[in-house]
Amino acid sequence: MLKTVVKEGESIERALKRYKRKFRNTKVLQQLRDRQQYTKPSEERRQIKQKAAYKEQYLRDQEE
């Protein structure tokens, strides 16, 4: 369970922003979405390779 202590003099909006960041970093929502549909291990590997190729191409384009 995530806990966010509101510091003295801190606004609720700022504390809420810290809570949302903690929640996003735990990747709970991403895991729930992944479990909604089964993907074959070969499909997962293919997606990982495609993502790596895209990142490499993107970084290469940024250097130029």
N, C-alpha and C positions, 0 to 999 in steps of 0.2 A: 504494500500500500504506500502510495506516495504521500509525503507530508511536506507542507510548505508553511514555514513559520513566518508570519508577517512581522517584520522588524519595526521597531519604534520609529515613527515618522514616515514609514513607507506607505504609499498609496495601495489601495486594494487592486487597482489595475496593474500595478507593477508586480505585485505578488501573484496575481492571476497569470500574468505573462510568464513568470518563472515556473509556475505549475504546468502550464501548457508546454513549455520547453522540456521540462522533465518528462512529461507524458510522451511527447514526440520522440525523445531520445530512448525511451524504453522499447519502442517499436511494437507495442501491444496491438495497436490498431492495424498495423501492417500484417502481423501474424494472423489476426482474425480474418482479414481479407484473403490471405493466402490459403487459409483452411476452408474457405467457402467452396473452392473448386480444386479437384485433384489435378496435379500436373505430373506427367511422367518424368522420371529422373533424366532421361535423354533430352526432354524438352527444356528442363531447367538448365542443363549444361549448355544447350544451344543458346538460350537466352543470355547466359553469363558471357559466352564467347562474343555474341553480338554486341552486348553492352561494352565489353572491353575494347572491341574494334572501334566502336563509335567514339569512346573516350579518347583512344589513341589518335584517331583522325581529327577529333575536335582540338586536342592539345597541339597537334602538328599544325593545324590551321592557325591557331593562336600565335604560334611562334613566328610565322611568316608575316 
